[in-house]
Each structure stands twice: as C-alpha cells, then as structure tokens.
Amino acid sequence: MQHKVIVVGAGLAGSEAAWQLAERGVFVHLYEMRPKKTTPAHHTGAFAELVCSNSLKSLDAATAAGTLKHELAVLGSFVLACALESRVPAGGALAVDRETFSALVSQRLSTHPGIEVHNEELTDIEGIRAGGTPVIIATGPLTSDALADNLTALIGQERLAFFDAAAPIVEADSLDRERLFAQSRYDKSGADYLNAPMTQEHYEAFIHELTSAQRVILKEFEGADLFQACQPVEEVARCGLDTLRYGALKPIGLTEPKTGRRPWAVVQLRPENKAGTAYNLVGFQTNLSFSEQQRVFRMIPGLEHAVFARYGVMHRNTFIDAPQVLDRSLALRADTQIRFAGQITGTEGYVEAIGTGLFAALCTYAQLLGKEPPRLPKEGVLGALLAYATDPTVTDYQPLHVNYGIMAPLDPPIKRKRERYAAYSKRALHAMEDFRAQQGHLSFVPAYEMPSLQ
Ligand SMILES: Cc1cc2nc3c(=O)[nH]c(=O)nc-3n(C[C@H](O)[C@H](O)[C@H](O)COP(=O)(O)OP(=O)(O)OC[C@H]3O[C@@H](n4cnc5c(N)ncnc54)[C@H](O)[C@@H]3O)c2cc1C
C-alpha cells in the first residue's frame, strides 16, 4: 500500500517537503489556500512565492548562509535547484527572477504524479488526518487565523507567538572585552552577563541618537496590545531621559571593576548559547531600521565593531515555541506523526525554510519505513540551527537564521575570523556528506554542485 502524507502550505518549506516525499514514492496531499484566500504579504497564487527580497543571500561557502546552500545541494534540495535555474546576476548572492522561480516550483509540483494539490485553506489538523496520516505543517509566518486557532488548541495558547519582537544578537568575537566586564546583577548565578558601562555623558548622547533614529513604521504594530506587551527600546527611551536607566539599562547591583563604582547606566549582554559565541542585547527589542541599529548600537561601549548575527525585528510572525513542543525531528512531542517545517518553527529565512522542509520530509519518510528519524550533524549549519530550535533548555525562544555564532566551537580553536569561518564551512560540508553516506535507506535524490562565486 502506498504511504500518504499531508503537507499544509506550499511555501518554501512545504514545496520542498512535498517534492522530497513524492520523489520517494509517498503520495502527498498538498494544501495551499492561495489564491482563494491570501495573506497580508503574498500577491499571487503561485507556490514558493518570495514575499519580500528576491535574494536568497550569499553563495560564498565561507559564510553561514552560503554553507547552508552547499549543505542543501548535498541533500539534493528541489527548491534550491529551482532557484539556481531562475538565477539573476547578483554578485556573490543567489538572487532569482521571482516569477520564473515560483512558476518552476508550481509547475513541477502540480504535474508530479505523486502529488495532489488541494486549493483550500486547512483549518483542522486532527480532522483531516482521519486514520492517522502523517502531517507536515508548513504554513509560515502568516499562517491563517483559523489554523492558528486550531494550533493553539493542539499545542496550548502559550506555545504560539503572533509577533516577533526580538532584540539584536551580536557575535562574541566582535566585542571589545577591554571595555566590558563580566558580572551578574548582585553577583547572583556567576558572571554570565557581559556589561557595557556608560558614563552620564555617554548615556545621554546614546539616548539622543536612539530616540531620533529612523524607525520602520509598521501599521499593524500601532495597536496598544503589542506596545504594552513588548515595547521597543526606542519607544521606552522616548518616555523620558532617565526611563531606560530605571529599566533595561539600570546599573543597580553592578560594580565596574576598573573604577570600583556603580556606572551611570549599563547595557547587559546575555549569552545566547552555552559556548558563549553570541550575545543578546537585553531589553533591546526594536523597530529601528537595520542600518540605524548598526549605527546607534555600535555607540555602546565595547560594541564599536559589533557584528550582528541578527538584527532586532518586530513584525507579524506566527511561530511555535519549538524548544518546548518539538523533538529533534521537528515532530510534536505529544504526537510524533505531526511535524512542523519552515518559519512556523521559529527558524527564519528563505533558505532555512527550504532546509527545514527537506529535513521534515526525511524524518517523515524514515518514520514511514519504521526507522528512527535521522539526526542532522550538529557540526553543520542546518544541524546547529535545529539543535538550537529544539533544545528544551532554551527559554524565551526567538526566531533565528543560520549563523556561525551558534556553531559548536572548533577544536582546537582558530582565532582569525576568516580562517575560522572557512574551517566551520569545511567541517559542515564533510559532516553533511558523511550524513548522506550513512543514511542510505533514506533514498536520497541526486546531489548537485553549487556554482562557484563570480
Ligand atoms: C513580510 C515578510 C517579509 C519577509 N522578507 C524576507 C526576506 O526578505 N528574506 C528572507 O529570507 N525571509 C523573509 N521573510 C521570512 C519568510 O517568510 C520566510 O523566510 C519564508 O517565506 C518562510 O517560508 P515558509 O515556507 O515557512 O512560509 P511561506 O513561504 O509563507 O509559506 C506558507 C504557505 O502556507 C500557506 N498557508 C497559510 N495558512 C494556510 C492554511 N491554513 N491552509 C493552507 N495554506 C496555508 C500560505 O498561503 C503560504 O503559501 C519575510 C517574512 C515576511 C512575513
């Protein structure tokens, strides 16, 4: 009997998952609500529509974004192959003609004999899987309201977020440690935080730039709900010169070792991972444009040359609390026949969505064969991202794209950044090739070469 799987959402993740399963002989029911019902960001009824930029970021294997593409080529990604076929010149980046790209994906899925497309909104996950058919939910950051309601019933209201209000994350080795000091407030729980001390003069200059910097104006965030729940740092600063000094930048309980005194104000940096390779700017959720975040936040002592692994963002983003509800195979811990893929898992970015779609398909296929779902190597960028996204010790989960800040450290460590990044990339690609070789039962589709940089 032919196995069946339901895939919900024909965006980047769902398209990849559907094709990977169909190519392995699984019959796929693919549900896509557009164009009958659309989202606030999509404009067409085509599959894998890119809602914003037409760039899938760098091809350079020495960057995390580039390494991710090379890993996906090793696994034979379908959507990435369509992107390469629709490529337009964009220096070292993979940019596509968005219409050609979506048309290719749509045409190949719609004509695949192993895929039946259902052009309708799916609103009841349990209802559709009579008989226990496995499901992959890939409905993205703009999941329809009716399905979001259904998901809250499935996983609990507190496990689904509707807005993304994230503070920036900076790479640890871009920080000037001479200007920072390690200490937890009142010396509680060790010296986990890094602290950036500010003098009165420095603080006031910072507040001036913060409150006059250019913001991204998003109409849907003008509502009181969001601002009461998670005020952007620049909005708080606008309430009065000292407001932040009594809030996120309060110096109480902190002593600067160089002066032996409490600073006027302190920006705290909290480690993002156990290895301490990336730090979160505590309380700095923001709506400033990315270029302004770079300009203004680099005024913070010790952050003059900060490299941003992620900028702060505020936008509509439906995502689940993956570390608390999903296992390593992206399945619900409470029901391992239901998987999530794409941005709804809290992983962020076009190519990350393609990657999680591919991995969810591999895990579902393994399960159909009666095998354990595979584990991606954590030395790879996709494996490292998924290890973070499904790590139950992660609290206050915020969306993240691939970056070298969350990679397992190299042994021995490499100090020079260029060499370190090249080593991460080399290690990642070896690990993915080994993974493919060891998991022969997963019937991989052919791998392909990524183009070299031009
Ligand atoms: C406004 C905006 C701009 C963005 N810009 C960028 C960018 O420039 N670069 C970048 O890398 N990332 C960007 N992102 C993130 C981007 O959405 C994701 O990277 C990527 O599209 C996620 O892929 P996905 O497959 O998870 O979701 P999507 O590509 O959004 O696909 C989800 C699909 O599910 C369908 N769907 C939803 N609900 C249902 C339902 N109930 N039943 C049936 N179908 C349903 C939708 O119609 C959609 O086709 C942006 C996101 C937003 C919201």
The ligand as a Tripos MOL2 file, in Angstrom:
@<TRIPOS>MOLECULE
LIG
   53    58     1     0     0
SMALL
NO_CHARGES

@<TRIPOS>ATOM
      1 C1          6.6410   40.4970    5.2550 C.3       1 LIG1
      2 C2          7.7360   39.4680    5.2790 C.ar      1 LIG1
      3 C3          8.9380   39.7100    4.6150 C.ar      1 LIG1
      4 C4          9.9690   38.7500    4.6310 C.ar      1 LIG1
      5 N1         11.1370   39.0030    3.9630 N.ar      1 LIG1
      6 C5         12.1170   38.0550    3.9270 C.ar      1 LIG1
      7 C6         13.3160   38.2580    3.1810 C.ar      1 LIG1
      8 O1         13.4930   39.2770    2.5190 O.2       1 LIG1
      9 N2         14.2750   37.2780    3.2000 N.ar      1 LIG1
     10 C7         14.1030   36.1230    3.8970 C.ar      1 LIG1
     11 O2         14.9940   35.2700    3.8690 O.2       1 LIG1
     12 N3         12.9620   35.9010    4.6050 N.ar      1 LIG1
     13 C8         11.9700   36.8400    4.6460 C.ar      1 LIG1
     14 N4         10.8140   36.6250    5.3630 N.ar      1 LIG1
     15 C9         10.6580   35.4300    6.0700 C.3       1 LIG1
     16 C10         9.9760   34.4800    5.0720 C.3       1 LIG1
     17 O3          8.5980   34.4460    5.2090 O.3       1 LIG1
     18 C11        10.3670   33.1230    5.2750 C.3       1 LIG1
     19 O4         11.7340   33.1460    5.2200 O.3       1 LIG1
     20 C12         9.8100   32.1160    4.2800 C.3       1 LIG1
     21 O5          8.8940   32.5950    3.3320 O.3       1 LIG1
     22 C13         9.1410   31.1210    5.1210 C.3       1 LIG1
     23 O6          8.8310   30.0390    4.3340 O.3       1 LIG1
     24 P1          7.6390   29.1170    4.8040 P.3       1 LIG1
     25 O7          7.5340   28.0410    3.8090 O.co2     1 LIG1
     26 O8          7.8000   28.7840    6.2250 O.co2     1 LIG1
     27 O9          6.3520   30.0900    4.7260 O.3       1 LIG1
     28 P2          5.6770   30.7340    3.4280 P.3       1 LIG1
     29 O10         6.6650   30.8540    2.3300 O.co2     1 LIG1
     30 O11         4.9890   31.9520    3.9170 O.co2     1 LIG1
     31 O12         4.6050   29.6360    3.0120 O.3       1 LIG1
     32 C14         3.4940   29.3110    3.8080 C.3       1 LIG1
     33 C15         2.3440   28.9540    2.8820 C.3       1 LIG1
     34 O13         1.2670   28.4440    3.6650 O.3       1 LIG1
     35 C16         0.0530   28.9600    3.1420 C.3       1 LIG1
     36 N5         -0.9570   28.8690    4.2150 N.ar      1 LIG1
     37 C17        -1.0370   29.5830    5.3590 C.ar      1 LIG1
     38 N6         -2.0640   29.1570    6.1120 N.ar      1 LIG1
     39 C18        -2.6470   28.1400    5.4240 C.ar      1 LIG1
     40 C19        -3.7620   27.2750    5.6910 C.ar      1 LIG1
     41 N7         -4.4630   27.3760    6.8310 N.pl3     1 LIG1
     42 N8         -4.1020   26.3440    4.7710 N.ar      1 LIG1
     43 C20        -3.4050   26.2300    3.6000 C.ar      1 LIG1
     44 N9         -2.3480   27.0230    3.3010 N.ar      1 LIG1
     45 C21        -1.9610   27.9570    4.2100 C.ar      1 LIG1
     46 C22         0.4110   30.3580    2.6940 C.3       1 LIG1
     47 O14        -0.5010   30.8470    1.7290 O.3       1 LIG1
     48 C23         1.8200   30.1610    2.1340 C.3       1 LIG1
     49 O15         1.8070   29.8720    0.7590 O.3       1 LIG1
     50 C24         9.7860   37.5600    5.3600 C.ar      1 LIG1
     51 C25         8.5730   37.3180    6.0210 C.ar      1 LIG1
     52 C26         7.5570   38.2570    5.9920 C.ar      1 LIG1
     53 C27         6.2700   37.9590    6.7100 C.3       1 LIG1
@<TRIPOS>BOND
     1     1     2 1
     2     2     3 ar
     3     2    52 ar
     4     3     4 ar
     5     4     5 ar
     6     4    50 ar
     7     5     6 ar
     8     6     7 ar
     9     6    13 1
    10     7     8 2
    11     7     9 ar
    12     9    10 ar
    13    10    11 2
    14    10    12 ar
    15    12    13 ar
    16    13    14 ar
    17    14    15 1
    18    14    50 ar
    19    15    16 1
    20    16    17 1
    21    16    18 1
    22    18    19 1
    23    18    20 1
    24    20    21 1
    25    20    22 1
    26    22    23 1
    27    23    24 1
    28    24    25 2
    29    24    26 1
    30    24    27 1
    31    27    28 1
    32    28    29 2
    33    28    30 1
    34    28    31 1
    35    31    32 1
    36    32    33 1
    37    33    34 1
    38    33    48 1
    39    34    35 1
    40    35    36 1
    41    35    46 1
    42    36    37 ar
    43    36    45 ar
    44    37    38 ar
    45    38    39 ar
    46    39    40 ar
    47    39    45 ar
    48    40    41 1
    49    40    42 ar
    50    42    43 ar
    51    43    44 ar
    52    44    45 ar
    53    46    47 1
    54    46    48 1
    55    48    49 1
    56    50    51 ar
    57    51    52 ar
    58    52    53 1
@<TRIPOS>SUBSTRUCTURE
     1 LIG1         1 GROUP 0 **** ****
